[in-house]
Amino acid sequence: MNDSQKLDPREISDLDKIVHSPTRLKIMLVLMSVEEADFTFISNAAELTRGNLSANLSKLEDAGYVKIEKKFIERVPKTIISITPSGEKALEEYSNLLGPILDALRK
């Protein structure tokens, strides 16, 4: 959509439904701000319950947007999550599609 085009509500259908979920969007935004994060950090930063975070991380992992690793840090098991290049691209494309829609609404 460019400045000369009118808002077309059908464009919202082009948004990635995996990213468009508010919960998954919060998770991805947290991960964009760090190189990697453990499960507890993301849960606290995104204000999500462990169950909700776990279910949504599974969806993001299935889409190839995050990588989940089990590690031992000082003999303590940790779940470490990072955003993948595909996840970064999906978030960028989401922003590129949603930005002009929101801009058109402000006019």
N, C-alpha and C positions, 0 to 999 in steps of 0.2 A: 504494500500500500504506500502510495506517495502522497504528498500534500494536496495534489489536485484530485485525488480519489475520495469518494465518500466512504464512510464506515460501512463495511459489509459484515453483518453479524455472522455470516457463514464462515468467515476466516477463523473464528474461534475453534472450529472443528479441526483445523490443521495443527492445533497445539498438541504436543506429545502428552498423552493421557497419563503416562507414568510420572512425568515431571510435574504435571499440572495439579496433582494431589497436594493439598497444603502440607500434609505431613511429610511426604517425600521431598517436596520443594525445600522445606526447612532442613531436612537431613542433608540434601545436596549443597545448600548454601553454607551450612556448618563445615562440610568437607572441603568446599572451595577455599575456605579461609585458613586451612591447615594442610600440612603435607599428608598427615594421617592422624587418626584419633581412635582412642579406645571406646568401647561400647558405652561405658559409664559417662565419659565426657560428652558424647553425642546425646545421650539420654538427658543429661542435665542442661546442655546448651540449647537443645531443641524443646525442652520441657515435655518429654515423652515418657510414657511408662515403658518398662522393659519389654512387655508383650507387644505393645504397639510398635516400638522401635524394631523389634525382631521381625515382625511380620512385614513391615515396610522395607527393611533392609533386604529381606529375601526377594521381594519384588524388584528392587533396584539391582540386586545381584543377578537375577534371572535375565534382566534386560541388558546386562553387561555394563551398567553404569557405575557400579562400585565393586571393589575387590575386598573380600573378607578373609582374613588370615587368623589362625589360632597360633599364639606364641606364648612362650613362657618368659616372663620378665622377673628376675630374681625369684625363680621357682614358683611364681604365681601365674596361673593361666590367664591370658588376656586375649580378648577378641579385638583385633586391630582392623580398622576400615579405612580405605582410601578411595577417592574418586578416580575413575579410569579416564583415559583420553576420550573414550566414547561418551562417558558421563559429562565431561567438560563440554564436548561438542553439543550434546543434547541440551544442556543448560543454556549454552550460547544461542542455539537455534530457537529455543523457547523464548528467550529474551528478545531476540530479533523479530519474532512473530508477535509477541504480546506488546512490545513497546509501541509500535505504530497504532495498534488497536487502542491502547490507552491514550495515546496522543490525540487520536481522532475524537475521543470522548471529551477531552478537555477543550476542544475548539467550539 
